[in-house]
């Protein structure tokens, strides 16, 4: 094992720093993009749920009107 590390030279610290910084920047950008995508999907899902809830309430109101009685509103 020590022979492998002796043969494969490490990058000098001065030139490796650029690669480490670039790797951190790429990783941070990927995390920010992921969070933005999840926030967009969450807002779209919340909007769709609100729309479905309005549709259900409207359908219950229509059903109550047709049957001639009033139902309790959906919370």
N, C-alpha and C positions, 0 to 999 in steps of 0.2 A: 504494500500500500504506500509506504514512504517513497518507493522508487517512482510510482506514478506521479506523486506530487513534485518530486525532484525534476522529472522530465517535462511536465507541463508548467511552463512559467506563468506566474500571475501577472496581470497587467500592472504596470507601475501606478502608484496611487494617484499621481497627477493626471493621467489620461483616463483612469477608471472613474474618476469623479464625475466626468461629463456623462458617462453612460448611466451611472447610478442616478444622477439628477434627471436625465431623460426618462429613465424607467419610472421614477416617482411621478413625474409630470404626466406620463401616459397613463399610469394607474389612476391618478387622481382624476384625469379627464374621463376615463372609462366609468369611474364611480359616479361622477357628476352626471354623465349622460344617462346612466342607469336610473339614477334618482329622478331625473327629469322625465324619463319615459314612464316610470311607475306613477309619478304625480299626475301625468296626463291621463293615464289609464284609470287612475282612481277617480279623477274628476268626471271622466266620461261615464264610469260605472255609477257614480252617485247621481248624475243627471238622468241616466236611464232608469234607475230605481225610483227616483221621484216621479218620472213620467209614468212608469207602471203603476205606482201608487195612485196617481191622479186618475188613470184609466180604471182601476178597480173601484175607486170611490164613485166615479161617474156611472159605472155599470151597476153598482149597488143602488145608487139613487134612481136610476132608470127602472131597475127591477122593483124598487119600493113604490114608485109612482104607478107602475103597471099593476101591481097587486093591491094598490089602494091603501097601503100603510107605510109608515115612516120607520126606517131602521136607524140604529145608532151609527154615528160617523166612525170611520176607521181611524184609529190613533196612530 
